């Protein structure tokens, strides 16, 4: 099933992944699509392995996706939450990790509101570490599932026009998507208010738009981002109403998009802010496909990081 090219300890970001590694992840994920459609979904690929989900930031889709991925591979799973841990008693993050590692955990899946947490942990443990989102820095598994979804729908990732719309400044997904799609010679554009773009955006080699009407033409993939009010201070945008006027995917804009263009969203969607709720019937099925593909991609990552490259079924 695998070529043996994949030989790394951690998944911390998309930027460090070679194109060949990404292709191996996708080939492996495609093999797991058949598994998740079975009545009995478990395979013994990670039997005897322990996966620890370290979530220091609230999450629903990503945490459940990793938990299911590990369980479908027959791994033992420990779910850790800082809200009921010794961290509240003053224990440091590294001490927490080392205590859990002493129980012989094999893979840590880490999410935190601070940038760089997964990288710090990876340098202090011999176990594998997967970054499930760190602050506004990176969300590699979301980018990989986005790319895998496009590959499944389009048949290729080569030379596509990809538009990312919305709150770029606070989006770890946007950064990881830019890095991933550009590895396949895609032309990446971003669209958002000036105050919601990072100051270094011009150094990233992307086209910049400030009005969605100007950006839609000839785009093969349109990724709408969530307006992350929980990460913003007052003053980034004048009002939600004005944001909707210039950056929401309305019915009128939907009709003007390129025929066959994919509309995606990492979720959760703020309907009638990022996307008109009247478009839910057309757009929501693909968003749900992203979720399903995320399960397969995360199964692939756990499988490949475990070092077990023999047939899993």
VMD Tcl script that draws the C-alpha trace (Angstrom):
set ca {
  {0.00 0.00 0.00}
  {2.84 2.40 0.78}
  {6.08 3.10 -1.06}
  {8.19 3.40 2.04}
  {9.07 7.00 1.18}
  {7.36 8.30 4.29}
  {9.87 8.22 7.12}
  {9.36 11.01 9.62}
  {8.69 11.26 13.33}
  {6.23 14.16 13.47}
  {3.65 16.14 11.50}
  {4.08 19.73 12.68}
  {3.27 21.75 9.56}
  {2.70 21.38 5.82}
  {5.71 23.46 4.85}
  {8.20 20.79 5.95}
  {6.43 17.99 4.06}
  {7.85 16.94 0.71}
  {5.44 16.60 -2.18}
  {6.17 12.86 -2.33}
  {5.25 12.51 1.33}
  {1.95 14.28 0.76}
  {1.20 11.98 -2.16}
  {1.94 8.96 0.04}
  {-0.42 10.30 2.70}
  {-3.14 10.65 0.07}
  {-2.56 7.18 -1.36}
  {-2.83 5.73 2.13}
  {-5.93 7.78 2.93}
  {-7.57 6.47 -0.22}
  {-6.99 2.92 1.00}
  {-8.74 3.76 4.27}
  {-11.83 5.07 2.48}
  {-12.93 1.49 1.96}
  {-12.37 0.71 5.64}
  {-14.61 3.52 6.94}
  {-17.44 2.31 4.67}
  {-17.44 -1.18 6.17}
  {-20.15 -2.26 8.65}
  {-17.31 -3.18 11.04}
  {-14.72 -0.46 10.62}
  {-11.88 -1.71 12.80}
  {-8.59 -2.97 11.38}
  {-5.70 -4.17 13.56}
  {-3.07 -1.82 12.09}
  {-2.27 -0.01 15.37}
  {-3.08 -2.78 17.80}
  {-0.77 -2.39 20.80}
  {-0.12 1.29 20.07}
  {-1.31 4.14 22.31}
  {-2.52 7.48 20.95}
  {-2.94 10.39 23.37}
  {-5.13 13.33 22.35}
  {-3.77 16.39 24.16}
  {-6.33 19.13 23.59}
  {-5.63 22.34 25.47}
  {-8.13 24.28 23.33}
  {-11.80 23.48 22.68}
  {-12.42 21.29 19.64}
  {-15.21 19.09 18.36}
  {-14.56 17.92 14.79}
  {-10.77 17.56 15.00}
  {-10.75 15.81 18.38}
  {-13.52 13.37 17.46}
  {-11.93 12.75 14.06}
  {-8.57 11.81 15.62}
  {-10.27 9.69 18.27}
  {-12.26 7.74 15.69}
  {-9.21 7.42 13.43}
  {-7.18 5.86 16.23}
  {-10.00 3.56 17.35}
  {-10.71 2.37 13.79}
  {-7.01 1.39 13.66}
  {-7.41 -0.52 16.97}
  {-5.11 1.78 18.94}
  {-5.65 2.44 22.63}
  {-6.81 6.05 23.01}
  {-6.38 8.44 25.91}
  {-8.25 11.76 25.73}
  {-6.65 14.51 27.76}
  {-8.22 17.87 28.59}
  {-6.44 20.64 30.48}
  {-9.71 21.52 32.25}
  {-9.50 18.40 34.43}
  {-5.74 17.89 34.64}
  {-2.85 18.71 36.96}
  {-2.10 21.77 34.81}
  {-4.75 23.52 36.87}
  {-2.64 22.69 39.93}
  {0.42 24.35 38.43}
  {2.06 21.44 36.59}
  {3.90 22.54 33.43}
  {2.93 21.32 29.99}
  {6.23 19.48 29.55}
  {5.92 17.77 32.92}
  {2.41 16.67 31.94}
  {3.73 15.26 28.67}
  {6.60 13.42 30.36}
  {4.28 11.89 32.92}
  {2.00 10.60 30.18}
  {4.96 9.42 28.10}
  {6.15 7.37 31.05}
  {3.07 5.25 30.35}
  {4.63 4.41 26.95}
  {2.37 6.46 24.67}
  {3.37 6.20 21.01}
  {1.71 9.21 19.36}
  {0.61 12.54 20.79}
  {-2.01 14.62 18.97}
  {-1.70 18.18 20.25}
  {-3.94 21.24 19.99}
  {-3.23 24.47 21.84}
  {-4.12 28.14 21.57}
  {-0.41 29.04 21.68}
  {1.77 28.94 18.58}
  {4.63 26.44 18.69}
  {3.32 24.08 21.38}
  {3.48 21.00 19.14}
  {7.01 21.89 18.07}
  {8.14 22.28 21.70}
  {6.63 18.93 22.62}
  {8.19 17.19 19.61}
  {11.65 18.31 20.72}
  {11.10 16.92 24.20}
  {9.78 13.45 23.44}
  {10.85 10.45 21.42}
  {7.17 9.77 20.65}
  {5.55 11.05 17.47}
  {3.68 14.35 17.62}
  {0.88 15.53 15.32}
  {-0.03 19.20 15.36}
  {-3.83 19.41 15.49}
  {-3.71 23.22 15.45}
  {-1.48 25.65 17.32}
  {-2.74 29.18 17.79}
  {-2.84 31.06 14.49}
  {0.26 29.26 13.23}
  {-0.59 25.95 11.54}
  {-3.25 23.27 11.10}
  {-1.56 20.71 8.83}
  {-4.21 17.98 8.98}
  {-6.95 20.41 7.92}
  {-4.87 21.52 4.94}
  {-4.16 17.91 3.99}
  {-7.85 16.97 4.12}
  {-8.71 20.08 2.08}
  {-6.18 19.09 -0.57}
  {-7.30 15.46 -0.51}
  {-10.91 16.56 -1.02}
  {-9.91 18.67 -4.03}
  {-7.88 15.77 -5.41}
  {-10.86 13.43 -5.08}
  {-13.25 15.88 -6.77}
  {-10.93 17.27 -9.46}
  {-8.71 14.25 -10.13}
  {-5.56 16.38 -9.81}
  {-4.09 19.14 -7.70}
  {-1.87 20.47 -10.46}
  {-2.05 24.12 -11.56}
  {-5.40 24.95 -9.98}
  {-6.56 28.44 -9.08}
  {-7.28 28.48 -5.35}
  {-8.94 31.37 -3.54}
  {-8.97 31.66 0.27}
  {-11.51 34.16 1.62}
  {-12.01 35.86 4.97}
  {-10.13 36.16 8.23}
  {-6.63 35.32 6.99}
  {-4.89 37.01 9.92}
  {-6.24 34.64 12.57}
  {-6.48 31.51 10.40}
  {-4.01 28.66 10.87}
  {-5.95 26.88 8.12}
  {-5.19 29.64 5.59}
  {-1.45 29.44 6.22}
  {-1.35 25.67 5.92}
  {-3.56 25.66 2.80}
  {-1.29 28.20 1.11}
  {1.78 26.07 1.82}
  {0.11 22.87 0.67}
  {-1.52 23.94 -2.58}
  {1.60 25.80 -3.72}
  {3.55 22.53 -3.58}
  {1.40 21.43 -6.54}
  {2.01 24.60 -8.60}
  {-1.40 26.04 -7.76}
  {-1.97 29.77 -8.09}
  {-3.17 30.84 -4.64}
  {-5.09 34.07 -4.05}
  {-6.43 35.51 -0.81}
  {-9.31 37.89 -0.24}
  {-10.13 39.73 2.96}
  {-10.27 43.08 4.72}
  {-6.93 44.88 5.06}
  {-7.13 44.58 8.85}
  {-7.60 40.81 8.61}
  {-4.48 40.17 6.53}
  {-1.07 39.55 8.16}
  {1.53 42.25 7.58}
  {3.85 39.78 5.80}
  {1.19 38.61 3.32}
  {3.07 40.07 0.32}
  {6.03 37.80 1.12}
  {3.92 34.64 0.71}
  {3.69 34.78 -3.08}
  {-0.10 35.06 -3.32}
  {-2.40 37.43 -5.16}
  {-4.29 39.78 -2.84}
  {-7.89 40.98 -3.22}
  {-9.99 43.16 -0.94}
  {-13.35 42.56 -2.61}
  {-14.80 39.13 -3.30}
  {-16.50 40.34 -6.49}
  {-13.06 41.06 -7.96}
  {-11.58 37.75 -6.84}
  {-14.12 35.14 -7.97}
  {-13.30 34.98 -11.67}
  {-11.66 31.78 -12.89}
  {-11.21 30.20 -9.44}
  {-11.26 26.39 -9.35}
  {-11.41 26.14 -5.56}
  {-12.89 28.70 -3.15}
  {-12.18 28.15 0.55}
  {-14.36 30.29 2.81}
  {-12.92 30.87 6.28}
  {-14.72 31.37 9.56}
  {-14.77 34.89 10.96}
  {-12.91 34.16 14.20}
  {-14.45 36.63 16.60}
  {-12.97 34.79 19.62}
  {-9.44 35.63 18.42}
  {-10.16 39.23 17.51}
  {-10.07 42.45 19.43}
  {-12.57 45.18 18.65}
  {-11.80 47.26 15.60}
  {-10.64 44.66 13.05}
  {-13.82 45.17 11.02}
  {-16.37 48.01 11.22}
  {-19.29 45.58 11.51}
  {-20.41 42.10 10.60}
  {-22.95 43.68 8.25}
  {-20.17 45.37 6.27}
  {-18.13 42.14 6.25}
  {-21.09 40.29 4.74}
  {-21.48 42.97 2.09}
  {-17.95 42.52 0.74}
  {-16.83 39.01 1.72}
  {-19.85 36.71 2.11}
  {-20.63 34.14 -0.56}
  {-24.13 35.27 -1.46}
  {-26.47 33.64 -3.96}
  {-25.56 36.26 -6.53}
  {-21.82 35.60 -6.14}
  {-22.42 31.85 -6.16}
  {-24.06 32.12 -9.57}
  {-21.08 34.07 -10.92}
  {-18.42 31.57 -9.88}
  {-16.67 29.42 -12.44}
  {-18.64 26.35 -13.48}
  {-17.45 23.36 -11.47}
  {-15.68 25.47 -8.85}
  {-15.55 23.81 -5.44}
  {-16.84 25.75 -2.42}
  {-15.19 24.56 0.80}
  {-15.11 25.57 4.46}
  {-13.07 24.15 7.38}
  {-16.04 24.60 9.75}
  {-17.87 25.48 11.77}
  {-19.74 27.66 9.29}
  {-21.33 30.91 10.42}
  {-24.21 30.75 7.96}
  {-25.32 34.11 6.57}
  {-21.92 35.57 7.49}
  {-19.38 33.56 5.47}
  {-21.93 31.78 3.27}
  {-25.61 32.50 2.66}
  {-27.77 29.91 4.42}
  {-29.89 29.65 1.28}
  {-26.88 27.90 -0.33}
  {-26.66 25.20 2.33}
  {-28.21 22.52 0.11}
  {-25.61 23.13 -2.61}
  {-22.55 23.61 -0.42}
  {-23.03 21.63 2.79}
  {-22.60 18.15 1.22}
  {-19.03 18.97 0.16}
  {-18.25 20.34 3.62}
  {-19.42 17.01 5.06}
  {-17.18 15.22 2.54}
  {-14.29 17.25 3.94}
  {-15.11 15.90 7.40}
  {-15.20 12.31 6.13}
  {-11.98 12.77 4.18}
  {-10.41 14.20 7.33}
  {-11.04 10.92 9.10}
  {-9.26 8.98 6.33}
  {-6.33 11.42 6.21}
  {-5.86 11.23 9.98}
  {-6.01 7.43 9.86}
  {-3.30 7.58 7.20}
  {-1.09 9.84 9.31}
  {-1.41 7.67 12.42}
  {-0.69 4.57 10.35}
  {2.36 6.06 8.62}
  {3.82 7.56 11.78}
  {3.49 4.22 13.54}
  {6.05 2.79 11.13}
  {3.84 -0.15 10.23}
  {3.86 -0.19 6.46}
  {2.64 -3.74 6.01}
  {-0.94 -4.35 4.75}
  {-3.46 -3.34 7.41}
  {-6.40 -5.61 6.55}
}
mol new
graphics top color blue
foreach p $ca { graphics top sphere $p radius 0.5 }
foreach p [lrange $ca 0 end-1] q [lrange $ca 1 end] { graphics top cylinder $p $q radius 0.2 }
display resetview
